[in-house]
Structures are given as structure tokens and as C-alpha cells.
Amino acid sequence: MWDNLINMKDKSIKEIIAEYKITSVDILGGEILHERHNNSKHRVIVTDAVMGAGKTQKAIMKMKAMVEANQKFLYVTPFLGEIARVRKKIAEVKEPYFGNDGEYGTLKTKRAKFLEQLEAGEYIATTHSMFSSLMEEDYKKMTEYTLILDEVIQPMELVKVALDDLEMLKRSGLISVDKVTGRILFTNEDYWGVYSALKKKCDSSAVYLFNNTILVWAFPPVIFTTFKRIQVLTYMFGGSLLSAYFELNKISYHIEKHNDAQYREDIKKKLNIYDGVSNKIGGRDNAFSVGWLKNKLPDFFKKTKFSSSHIVSKVFDTNTKETAYTTFKAFQTKLAGAGYTRGFIPITSRSTNEFMHKRTMLYFGNRYLPPPLLNYFLSHDIDVDIDKWALAEMLQWLWRGCIRNGEPMNIFIPSYRMRKLLLDWLDGKY
């Protein structure tokens, strides 16, 4: 139904709403639903569709309809560029600026502005970073809002605290640890000092002691039960940490899975994946992982840069402006070669159209979940598909390039494992 509405270019959103007698706008199931459908048992809907399939554009159309119907929403994206895109299309959408001239403040000042906008019932667009800074007490203000998550958020992370420091905090009584759940709480509400960052984590969400050394932070599950409706826009949701987090916390959700078979067939014809002798530098399964790269000598990086530069200029015949590369931050300089040095894109990059002119993409990475995070889920009998997670992360990065426009694109992935994951995906394994 919604695709048909989008194609009705001769009608305004208001006319569409009037024609379909919509008294309450919802975004469940990828459609505008009539009020009789509002009591759906699925509060959380995941739209699982390939990169570049127009998920954000459809969300913008839905948000326009929600503005006309006076339905509140909060749009959350990783990048400021996407917020600018939404605000350009929908003038009523506000962003938590600090100051009258649109200057950006700290997360603290932006949070204050955000809460003001919530109280005023504004339509709001903000970043994952801003959303992650909210306190548990803030969520009660969002019960009338629909949350639209453009790309999955990182629901858990590691908080590094030395074991000696942890023991000192416990002995001094500054923190308490629940013997059953392992949750850490600061006992002194007015504490301000060296461990203020940890206290802020404890105050804003949940921090747990795991294996007596690692502190794991998570969004409190109440976030996902507070909003009126939630829609997540992503691809390969089953390989994300958010999927495992939902299972861990027994959060019910429904997936709208879009068939991507024909898309993959079309893409396969447009991807020129390097298959030559230079792939031998990544022959082992763990090649180009963080640990593997840490053990490499300078001569390895010199040879890798030389080979990569040759591939860029002679095999792919592209120049500096057309080439992008990525690796882990610690090795950015070590793997920066002639012909692509200025083309670095962070390995975690997603949801940005800034690099759609890149015709060649070099991927010097091999992604693995941090063992403590993986073990945390396994300790709760939650399986995480580490290959699907790695594949989804790599696809998000590759799709920053011109393949996003449906144009032919060159790819060099020296990691055997990551290259095989891509080839298996193209053949339909995932």
C-alpha cells in the first residue's frame, strides 16, 4: 500500500490521509495503518532491506504523513548529514541544538534542549550518540512518541576499568554489586572525580560486572517498552548485537524481510572483486584482524602498501579521488599507500552518502566481536552469528562507495575470511 501512496505524486500528504480516512498514523508493517490496527502485538518492527533500497526515503515520506496527522516521532541516525536531509524535507522537524544560532553544544547541553523539545511535543531528529546519552529517567517522557532508528544502535559496549581500581571502588563503598545480576550502582549520588565517566554510565543505563574484570554497559530494556511504536531500518538484522540484545531481554519484534535475491544477482555483475596473487598476503582465517596486524613487522606493511598501490593504479585504473580504504584506526597510517592515502573511511562507517563517487574500495580488516561481549551473550545462552555480524559490518562499509548508485565498483579484500563472506553472500548463502 505504502509504495502505491509514494507514487501518487499529484496528491499532497494531507490529501492522501484524507482519502484513506487515516485518523492515526503508524509505521508498522511499512504501511500507513488505519486506527483499528493500532493495537498490534508488535511494538517493534524491523525493516530489513539492502543498503540503498530507499529505507530512509520511505521513512521521510512516513514522517511527513505523521506530521500532517500530528503524530509525534523521534528519528535517530548515526550521522548529522542524515538529520540535515530529513530537516530539508520536513521543515517541522527539530534538532537538539544549543543556542539560537544553531551551534552544537556538548551532549549535556544538547540533552537539556532535547528534553525541552520532548516536553513541547516537537518532531525531533537526533544522533545515535545523543540518544545514547539519555538518562533512564528521560524515557518516561517518550510514551507518546514513535521511535525510528535508522540503522541499529550499539546496545552494549565494554567499559575498561582496571581490576585494582574496581576492588578499590568496592572496598571504599563507592559502588555496590548485585550478587545475582552483577549490576553495578554508585552509592554516592554526588560523586565527582576520576570515575565520573563510569558513574555517568551507571546513572544513564546499566553496567554489569562480568567475569570479575569486565564491565558491560547496555541500554536499559525499558527504552524499547516505553515508546508507542518503534521501527528499525537496517540490513541483516539477525547478525546485529541489537538482535541478540532483544533476545536477551525478551523484547518481542517483527521483521519485514525484503527479498534481495534479484538485487544480489544484479550487484554480482557490477562488482569487480580482485582475484590475484596479492590475495596471498591474507591467506589465514584471522589475517587482517586486530591481533594479527599487531604482530606484523614493518616489512609486511611496506609490501602490502606497494601491492595495493599497484592494484589501484594498474589493475583497477583509478586515482586518489576515486579510491577509499579502511582498516582499524591503529593501522590507518601503516596501511596508507600511494594512490589512496587520503581516502580513509572509518571501518565502522554507515548511513552516509558522502563517498558515493568512490570507484575502488580497499578493505584491510577482519572483524570479530570482542570476546568479552560474545562470552557475555553465550553465558546467557544467546547465540551470536559472528560471521553474519562481520559480513553485515563489511557490507555497510563497502556500500559507502559508488555501488550504492548501482554503478560498477572495484573491491580489494586481502582477508580470505572476509572475501569469502562477501562471495558467499553474493551467491545467496546469507
KELO-888488 format. One record per residue (C-alpha): x, y, z. Coordinates in steps of 0.05 Angstrom, whole numbers, plus 32768, in hexadecimal, padded with zeros to 4 digits. Example, Ala and Ser with C-alpha at 12.3 -4.5 7.8 and 13.67 -1.06 7.14 Angstrom:
2
{X:80F6 | Y:7FA6 | Z:809C} $
{X:8111 | Y:7FEB | Z:808F} $
REM end
This chain:
430
{X:8000 | Y:8000 | Z:8000} $
{X:8036 | Y:8032 | Z:8014} $
{X:805D | Y:802B | Z:7FD3} $
{X:801C | Y:803C | Z:7FAE} $
{X:8014 | Y:807A | Z:7FD8} $
{X:805A | Y:8091 | Z:7FCA} $
{X:804C | Y:808D | Z:7F7F} $
{X:8010 | Y:80BB | Z:7F85} $
{X:8038 | Y:80F8 | Z:7F74} $
{X:7FFC | Y:8122 | Z:7F62} $
{X:7FE1 | Y:8120 | Z:7FA9} $
{X:7FFA | Y:8140 | Z:7FE9} $
{X:8005 | Y:8118 | Z:8029} $
{X:7FC8 | Y:813A | Z:8046} $
{X:7F9D | Y:8124 | Z:800B} $
{X:7FB7 | Y:80DD | Z:8012} $
{X:7FA6 | Y:80DB | Z:805C} $
{X:7F60 | Y:80F7 | Z:804E} $
{X:7F53 | Y:80C5 | Z:8017} $
{X:7F66 | Y:808A | Z:8041} $
{X:7F41 | Y:80A6 | Z:807E} $
{X:7F7F | Y:809E | Z:80AA} $
{X:7F72 | Y:80B9 | Z:80EF} $
{X:7FB3 | Y:809E | Z:810E} $
{X:7FF3 | Y:8093 | Z:80E7} $
{X:801E | Y:8056 | Z:80F6} $
{X:805C | Y:803B | Z:80D4} $
{X:8053 | Y:7FF2 | Z:80E3} $
{X:805A | Y:7FC1 | Z:80AA} $
{X:8076 | Y:7FF6 | Z:807C} $
{X:8031 | Y:8014 | Z:8073} $
{X:8004 | Y:804B | Z:808C} $
{X:7FD1 | Y:8024 | Z:80B5} $
{X:7F8A | Y:8035 | Z:80C7} $
{X:7F7A | Y:803F | Z:8111} $
{X:7F5B | Y:7FFB | Z:8119} $
{X:7FA0 | Y:7FDD | Z:810F} $
{X:7FC1 | Y:8006 | Z:8145} $
{X:7FBE | Y:7FCF | Z:817A} $
{X:7FEF | Y:7FA3 | Z:8155} $
{X:8015 | Y:7F74 | Z:8183} $
{X:8056 | Y:7F88 | Z:8161} $
{X:806E | Y:7FCA | Z:817F} $
{X:80B2 | Y:7FC1 | Z:815D} $
{X:80B7 | Y:7FB9 | Z:8111} $
{X:80F8 | Y:7FAC | Z:80EE} $
{X:80FC | Y:7FBE | Z:80A4} $
{X:8133 | Y:7F92 | Z:808A} $
{X:8147 | Y:7FA9 | Z:8044} $
{X:8188 | Y:7FB1 | Z:801D} $
{X:81B1 | Y:7FF1 | Z:801F} $
{X:8198 | Y:8024 | Z:7FED} $
{X:8152 | Y:8006 | Z:7FEA} $
{X:8133 | Y:8049 | Z:7FFD} $
{X:8123 | Y:8039 | Z:8046} $
{X:8133 | Y:807F | Z:805E} $
{X:810D | Y:809F | Z:8025} $
{X:80CF | Y:8077 | Z:8035} $
{X:80D7 | Y:8089 | Z:807E} $
{X:80D8 | Y:80D2 | Z:806B} $
{X:8097 | Y:80CA | Z:8046} $
{X:8079 | Y:80A8 | Z:8082} $
{X:8092 | Y:80DF | Z:80B0} $
{X:8071 | Y:8113 | Z:8083} $
{X:802F | Y:80EE | Z:808B} $
{X:8039 | Y:80EA | Z:80D6} $
{X:8044 | Y:8136 | Z:80D9} $
{X:8002 | Y:8140 | Z:80B4} $
{X:7FDF | Y:8111 | Z:80E4} $
{X:8000 | Y:8131 | Z:8121} $
{X:8022 | Y:80F0 | Z:8135} $
{X:8063 | Y:80FC | Z:815D} $
{X:80A3 | Y:80D9 | Z:8147} $
{X:80ED | Y:80D6 | Z:8158} $
{X:811C | Y:80C7 | Z:811E} $
{X:8161 | Y:80AD | Z:8133} $
{X:819A | Y:80A5 | Z:8101} $
{X:81E6 | Y:809D | Z:8107} $
{X:81F7 | Y:80DB | Z:80DF} $
{X:81E8 | Y:8125 | Z:80DF} $
{X:81E3 | Y:8124 | Z:8093} $
{X:81A5 | Y:80F8 | Z:8096} $
{X:8185 | Y:8127 | Z:80C8} $
{X:8192 | Y:8161 | Z:8098} $
{X:8172 | Y:8138 | Z:8061} $
{X:8134 | Y:812B | Z:808A} $
{X:812D | Y:8173 | Z:80A1} $
{X:8134 | Y:818C | Z:805A} $
{X:80F9 | Y:8160 | Z:8046} $
{X:80D0 | Y:816D | Z:8085} $
{X:80D4 | Y:81B4 | Z:809F} $
{X:80AF | Y:81A3 | Z:80E0} $
{X:80E5 | Y:8174 | Z:80F8} $
{X:8112 | Y:8190 | Z:812F} $
{X:8158 | Y:817D | Z:8145} $
{X:8175 | Y:8185 | Z:818B} $
{X:81A0 | Y:81C2 | Z:817C} $
{X:81C0 | Y:81EB | Z:81B3} $
{X:81B7 | Y:8235 | Z:81A8} $
{X:818D | Y:825F | Z:8179} $
{X:81BF | Y:825F | Z:8141} $
{X:81BF | Y:8213 | Z:8138} $
{X:8202 | Y:8206 | Z:8158} $
{X:8210 | Y:81C1 | Z:8173} $
{X:821B | Y:81BA | Z:81BD} $
{X:8231 | Y:8182 | Z:81E9} $
{X:8207 | Y:8144 | Z:81F2} $
{X:81F1 | Y:815F | Z:8236} $
{X:81D6 | Y:81A0 | Z:8219} $
{X:81B8 | Y:817C | Z:81DD} $
{X:8195 | Y:814C | Z:820C} $
{X:8176 | Y:8188 | Z:8231} $
{X:815E | Y:81A5 | Z:81EF} $
{X:8144 | Y:8160 | Z:81DA} $
{X:811B | Y:8159 | Z:821A} $
{X:80FE | Y:819F | Z:820E} $
{X:80E9 | Y:8189 | Z:81C8} $
{X:80C9 | Y:814A | Z:81E3} $
{X:80A1 | Y:8172 | Z:8216} $
{X:8089 | Y:819F | Z:81DD} $
{X:8074 | Y:8162 | Z:81B4} $
{X:80A3 | Y:8173 | Z:817A} $
{X:80B5 | Y:8146 | Z:8140} $
{X:80FE | Y:8136 | Z:814D} $
{X:813B | Y:811C | Z:8127} $
{X:817B | Y:810C | Z:814B} $
{X:81B9 | Y:80E0 | Z:814A} $
{X:81C8 | Y:809B | Z:8168} $
{X:81FB | Y:80BE | Z:8194} $
{X:81C8 | Y:80EE | Z:81B0} $
{X:8195 | Y:80B6 | Z:81BA} $
{X:81C9 | Y:808D | Z:81DF} $
{X:81D6 | Y:80C6 | Z:8210} $
{X:818F | Y:80C7 | Z:822C} $
{X:8181 | Y:80B5 | Z:8274} $
{X:8151 | Y:807E | Z:8288} $
{X:8123 | Y:80B3 | Z:82A6} $
{X:811C | Y:80D4 | Z:8261} $
{X:80F7 | Y:809B | Z:8240} $
{X:80B5 | Y:80A6 | Z:8264} $
{X:80AE | Y:80E6 | Z:823B} $
{X:80AA | Y:80BE | Z:81FA} $
{X:806C | Y:8094 | Z:8203} $
{X:8047 | Y:80B9 | Z:81CC} $
{X:8080 | Y:80B5 | Z:819B} $
{X:8091 | Y:8086 | Z:8162} $
{X:80DB | Y:8076 | Z:815F} $
{X:80FA | Y:806E | Z:811A} $
{X:8140 | Y:8050 | Z:811F} $
{X:8166 | Y:805A | Z:80DD} $
{X:8199 | Y:8022 | Z:80E4} $
{X:81A2 | Y:7FF9 | Z:8123} $
{X:81BE | Y:8018 | Z:8161} $
{X:81F7 | Y:7FF8 | Z:8188} $
{X:81D1 | Y:7FDF | Z:81C5} $
{X:820E | Y:7FC6 | Z:81EA} $
{X:8256 | Y:7FDA | Z:81F1} $
{X:8293 | Y:7FCC | Z:821D} $
{X:82A6 | Y:7FFB | Z:8254} $
{X:82EF | Y:7FF1 | Z:8266} $
{X:82FF | Y:7FF7 | Z:82B0} $
{X:833E | Y:7FDA | Z:82CF} $
{X:8330 | Y:7FA1 | Z:8300} $
{X:8356 | Y:7FC5 | Z:8338} $
{X:832B | Y:8003 | Z:832D} $
{X:82EC | Y:7FD9 | Z:832F} $
{X:8300 | Y:7FB9 | Z:8370} $
{X:8310 | Y:7FFD | Z:838D} $
{X:82CB | Y:8018 | Z:8379} $
{X:82AA | Y:7FDC | Z:839B} $
{X:82D4 | Y:7FE1 | Z:83DB} $
{X:82C8 | Y:802C | Z:83E1} $
{X:827D | Y:8021 | Z:83DA} $
{X:8278 | Y:804F | Z:839D} $
{X:8256 | Y:8017 | Z:8376} $
{X:822B | Y:7FDB | Z:8387} $
{X:8225 | Y:7F9C | Z:835D} $
{X:81E6 | Y:7F73 | Z:835B} $
{X:81FA | Y:7F2B | Z:836C} $
{X:81C5 | Y:7F0D | Z:833D} $
{X:81C5 | Y:7F3A | Z:8300} $
{X:820A | Y:7F59 | Z:8306} $
{X:81EE | Y:7F9F | Z:82FB} $
{X:821A | Y:7FD7 | Z:8316} $
{X:81FD | Y:8014 | Z:8338} $
{X:8220 | Y:8052 | Z:8353} $
{X:820D | Y:805D | Z:839C} $
{X:8221 | Y:80A6 | Z:839E} $
{X:81F2 | Y:80CF | Z:8371} $
{X:821E | Y:810D | Z:8379} $
{X:825F | Y:80EB | Z:8366} $
{X:828C | Y:8113 | Z:8337} $
{X:82D3 | Y:80FC | Z:8328} $
{X:82FF | Y:80CC | Z:8302} $
{X:82C6 | Y:809A | Z:82F8} $
{X:8291 | Y:80CC | Z:82E3} $
{X:828D | Y:80AD | Z:829D} $
{X:827C | Y:806A | Z:82BC} $
{X:8249 | Y:808A | Z:82EA} $
{X:8228 | Y:80AB | Z:82AE} $
{X:8222 | Y:8067 | Z:828C} $
{X:8203 | Y:804A | Z:82CB} $
{X:81D2 | Y:8084 | Z:82D1} $
{X:81BC | Y:8085 | Z:8288} $
{X:81B4 | Y:803B | Z:827D} $
{X:81CD | Y:7FF9 | Z:8298} $
{X:8213 | Y:7FE2 | Z:82A7} $
{X:8223 | Y:7F9A | Z:82BA} $
{X:825F | Y:7F77 | Z:82D7} $
{X:826F | Y:7F3B | Z:82AC} $
{X:82A6 | Y:7F08 | Z:82B9} $
{X:82BE | Y:7F35 | Z:82F1} $
{X:82E5 | Y:7F61 | Z:82C2} $
{X:82B9 | Y:7F7C | Z:828A} $
{X:8282 | Y:7FAF | Z:8291} $
{X:824C | Y:7FA8 | Z:825C} $
{X:821F | Y:7FE4 | Z:824F} $
{X:81DA | Y:7FDB | Z:8230} $
{X:819E | Y:8006 | Z:821E} $
{X:816A | Y:7FF8 | Z:8253} $
{X:8134 | Y:7FCD | Z:8233} $
{X:80FF | Y:8000 | Z:824A} $
{X:8112 | Y:8029 | Z:820C} $
{X:80F2 | Y:7FF6 | Z:81E0} $
{X:80B3 | Y:7FF1 | Z:8208} $
{X:80A8 | Y:803C | Z:8213} $
{X:809D | Y:8054 | Z:81CC} $
{X:8058 | Y:804F | Z:81AC} $
{X:8077 | Y:802E | Z:8170} $
{X:80BE | Y:801E | Z:8158} $
{X:80D7 | Y:8012 | Z:8112} $
{X:811F | Y:7FFD | Z:8104} $
{X:813A | Y:8008 | Z:80BD} $
{X:8176 | Y:7FDB | Z:80AF} $
{X:8191 | Y:7F9F | Z:8088} $
{X:81A2 | Y:7F59 | Z:80A2} $
{X:8184 | Y:7F68 | Z:80E5} $
{X:818E | Y:7F20 | Z:80FB} $
{X:81D9 | Y:7F2C | Z:80FD} $
{X:81D5 | Y:7F6A | Z:8128} $
{X:81E2 | Y:7F71 | Z:8172} $
{X:819E | Y:7F93 | Z:8178} $
{X:817D | Y:7F52 | Z:8162} $
{X:81A2 | Y:7F2B | Z:8198} $
{X:8191 | Y:7F62 | Z:81CA} $
{X:8147 | Y:7F5C | Z:81BA} $
{X:814B | Y:7F11 | Z:81C5} $
{X:8172 | Y:7F1A | Z:8206} $
{X:813D | Y:7F49 | Z:8221} $
{X:8101 | Y:7F24 | Z:8203} $
{X:80EC | Y:7F61 | Z:81D9} $
{X:80B9 | Y:7F4B | Z:81A5} $
{X:80C2 | Y:7F64 | Z:815E} $
{X:80AC | Y:7F56 | Z:8117} $
{X:80DA | Y:7F56 | Z:80DA} $
{X:80C4 | Y:7F6F | Z:8096} $
{X:80F6 | Y:7F4A | Z:806B} $
{X:80FD | Y:7F64 | Z:8024} $
{X:8113 | Y:7F30 | Z:7FF0} $
{X:8157 | Y:7F45 | Z:7FD6} $
{X:8166 | Y:7F0A | Z:7FA7} $
{X:815E | Y:7F32 | Z:7F67} $
{X:8184 | Y:7F6C | Z:7F85} $
{X:81BF | Y:7F3F | Z:7F95} $
{X:81BE | Y:7F23 | Z:7F4F} $
{X:81C1 | Y:7F68 | Z:7F31} $
{X:81F8 | Y:7F7E | Z:7F62} $
{X:8223 | Y:7F42 | Z:7F53} $
{X:822A | Y:7F59 | Z:7F0A} $
{X:8240 | Y:7F9E | Z:7F20} $
{X:8274 | Y:7F8C | Z:7F55} $
{X:82BB | Y:7F81 | Z:7F3D} $
{X:82D9 | Y:7F5A | Z:7F78} $
{X:8325 | Y:7F53 | Z:7F72} $
{X:833A | Y:7F0A | Z:7F6A} $
{X:8385 | Y:7F09 | Z:7F61} $
{X:83C8 | Y:7EFA | Z:7F81} $
{X:83C3 | Y:7F34 | Z:7FB3} $
{X:838C | Y:7F0E | Z:7FD8} $
{X:83C2 | Y:7EE0 | Z:7FF3} $
{X:83D5 | Y:7F14 | Z:8027} $
{X:8393 | Y:7F03 | Z:804A} $
{X:8392 | Y:7EB8 | Z:8044} $
{X:8383 | Y:7EA6 | Z:808D} $
{X:833D | Y:7EAA | Z:80AB} $
{X:8352 | Y:7EDE | Z:80DF} $
{X:837A | Y:7F08 | Z:80AE} $
{X:836F | Y:7F53 | Z:80B4} $
{X:834E | Y:7F4D | Z:80F8} $
{X:8366 | Y:7F7D | Z:812E} $
{X:8390 | Y:7F48 | Z:8151} $
{X:83AE | Y:7F2F | Z:8110} $
{X:83C2 | Y:7F76 | Z:80F9} $
{X:83E1 | Y:7F85 | Z:813C} $
{X:8414 | Y:7F4E | Z:8131} $
{X:8429 | Y:7F63 | Z:80EB} $
{X:846D | Y:7F81 | Z:80DE} $
{X:8479 | Y:7FC3 | Z:80B7} $
{X:848D | Y:7F9B | Z:8079} $
{X:8447 | Y:7F7D | Z:8075} $
{X:8426 | Y:7FC1 | Z:8074} $
{X:8458 | Y:7FDA | Z:8040} $
{X:8449 | Y:7F9F | Z:8011} $
{X:83FE | Y:7FA5 | Z:801C} $
{X:83FD | Y:7FEF | Z:800B} $
{X:8427 | Y:7FE2 | Z:7FCD} $
{X:83F9 | Y:7FAB | Z:7FB4} $
{X:83BA | Y:7FD3 | Z:7FC4} $
{X:83D4 | Y:8010 | Z:7F9F} $
{X:83E3 | Y:7FE5 | Z:7F62} $
{X:839D | Y:7FC8 | Z:7F64} $
{X:837E | Y:800D | Z:7F69} $
{X:83A4 | Y:802D | Z:7F30} $
{X:83B3 | Y:7FF3 | Z:7F00} $
{X:837C | Y:7FBF | Z:7F0C} $
{X:8341 | Y:7FEB | Z:7F1E} $
{X:835B | Y:8029 | Z:7EFA} $
{X:833F | Y:805B | Z:7F2D} $
{X:835D | Y:8099 | Z:7F4D} $
{X:8361 | Y:80B5 | Z:7F93} $
{X:831E | Y:80D8 | Z:7F91} $
{X:82FB | Y:8099 | Z:7F7A} $
{X:831A | Y:806A | Z:7FAE} $
{X:8308 | Y:805D | Z:7FF6} $
{X:8328 | Y:802F | Z:8029} $
{X:831B | Y:8019 | Z:8070} $
{X:833B | Y:7FF4 | Z:80A9} $
{X:833C | Y:7FF9 | Z:80F5} $
{X:834F | Y:803E | Z:810E} $
{X:8392 | Y:8027 | Z:812B} $
{X:83A9 | Y:8011 | Z:80E6} $
{X:838D | Y:804A | Z:80BB} $
{X:83D1 | Y:8069 | Z:80AE} $
{X:83F7 | Y:8027 | Z:80A8} $
{X:83C9 | Y:8010 | Z:806F} $
{X:83C2 | Y:8053 | Z:804C} $
{X:83E3 | Y:804A | Z:8007} $
{X:83F0 | Y:8074 | Z:7FCA} $
{X:83B1 | Y:8082 | Z:7FA2} $
{X:8380 | Y:807B | Z:7FDB} $
{X:839F | Y:809B | Z:801A} $
{X:836A | Y:80D2 | Z:801F} $
{X:8330 | Y:80A2 | Z:8014} $
{X:8329 | Y:8086 | Z:805B} $
{X:82E2 | Y:8077 | Z:8072} $
{X:82D9 | Y:805C | Z:80B9} $
{X:82CB | Y:8012 | Z:80BA} $
{X:828A | Y:801D | Z:80E0} $
{X:826E | Y:804F | Z:80AF} $
{X:8226 | Y:8047 | Z:8098} $
{X:81E8 | Y:806F | Z:8084} $
{X:820E | Y:80A5 | Z:805E} $
{X:820C | Y:80B7 | Z:8014} $
{X:824B | Y:80E2 | Z:8018} $
{X:8277 | Y:80AF | Z:7FF3} $
{X:8249 | Y:8099 | Z:7FBB} $
{X:827E | Y:80AF | Z:7F88} $
{X:82B0 | Y:807B | Z:7F9F} $
{X:82BC | Y:8047 | Z:7F67} $
{X:82EF | Y:801D | Z:7F8D} $
{X:82E9 | Y:8004 | Z:7FD5} $
{X:8323 | Y:7FE4 | Z:7FFB} $
{X:830F | Y:7FBE | Z:8039} $
{X:834B | Y:7FAE | Z:8067} $
{X:8322 | Y:7F90 | Z:80A0} $
{X:8309 | Y:7F50 | Z:80BE} $
{X:82D1 | Y:7F5E | Z:80F0} $
{X:82C5 | Y:7F36 | Z:8130} $
{X:8299 | Y:7F46 | Z:816B} $
{X:82C2 | Y:7F55 | Z:81AA} $
{X:82C5 | Y:7F12 | Z:81D0} $
{X:82A8 | Y:7F2F | Z:8211} $
{X:826A | Y:7F47 | Z:81EC} $
{X:8262 | Y:7F05 | Z:81C8} $
{X:826D | Y:7EDE | Z:8208} $
{X:823A | Y:7F0A | Z:822C} $
{X:8204 | Y:7EF4 | Z:81FC} $
{X:821B | Y:7EAC | Z:81FC} $
{X:8218 | Y:7EAB | Z:8248} $
{X:81CE | Y:7EBB | Z:8241} $
{X:81C4 | Y:7E84 | Z:820C} $
{X:81BD | Y:7EB8 | Z:81D4} $
{X:81DF | Y:7EA5 | Z:8193} $
{X:81FF | Y:7EDC | Z:8169} $
{X:820F | Y:7ECD | Z:8120} $
{X:8255 | Y:7EEC | Z:811E} $
{X:825C | Y:7EE1 | Z:80D3} $
{X:821A | Y:7F02 | Z:80C3} $
{X:822D | Y:7F3B | Z:80F2} $
{X:8270 | Y:7F44 | Z:80CF} $
{X:8250 | Y:7F40 | Z:808A} $
{X:821A | Y:7F73 | Z:809B} $
{X:824F | Y:7FA3 | Z:80B5} $
{X:8279 | Y:7F9C | Z:8076} $
{X:823E | Y:7FA4 | Z:8047} $
{X:822B | Y:7FE5 | Z:806A} $
{X:8271 | Y:7FFF | Z:805D} $
{X:8276 | Y:7FE8 | Z:8015} $
{X:8233 | Y:8007 | Z:8005} $
{X:824E | Y:804C | Z:8014} $
{X:826D | Y:8047 | Z:7FCE} $
{X:824E | Y:8050 | Z:7F89} $
{X:822D | Y:800B | Z:7F8A} $
{X:81F9 | Y:8030 | Z:7FB3} $
{X:81E5 | Y:8053 | Z:7F73} $
{X:81E3 | Y:8011 | Z:7F4D} $
{X:8225 | Y:8022 | Z:7F2A} $
{X:825F | Y:7FF0 | Z:7F1E} $
{X:8291 | Y:7FF0 | Z:7F58} $
{X:82D5 | Y:7FD0 | Z:7F66} $
{X:82E4 | Y:7FAC | Z:7FA7} $
{X:8324 | Y:7F92 | Z:7FC6} $
{X:831C | Y:7F68 | Z:8006} $
{X:835D | Y:7F44 | Z:8017} $
{X:833E | Y:7F21 | Z:8053} $
{X:8329 | Y:7EDB | Z:803B} $
{X:82F2 | Y:7ED6 | Z:806F} $
{X:82D2 | Y:7F19 | Z:805F} $
{X:82D8 | Y:7F0F | Z:8014} $
{X:82B7 | Y:7ECB | Z:8019} $
{X:827E | Y:7EE8 | Z:8042} $
{X:8271 | Y:7F1B | Z:800B} $
{X:8273 | Y:7EE6 | Z:7FD4} $
{X:8245 | Y:7EB8 | Z:7FFC} $
{X:8214 | Y:7EF1 | Z:8006} $
{X:8213 | Y:7F00 | Z:7FBC} $
{X:8204 | Y:7EB6 | Z:7FAF} $
{X:81C9 | Y:7EB8 | Z:7FDE} $
{X:81E5 | Y:7E94 | Z:801C} $
{X:81CC | Y:7ECA | Z:804B} $
REM end
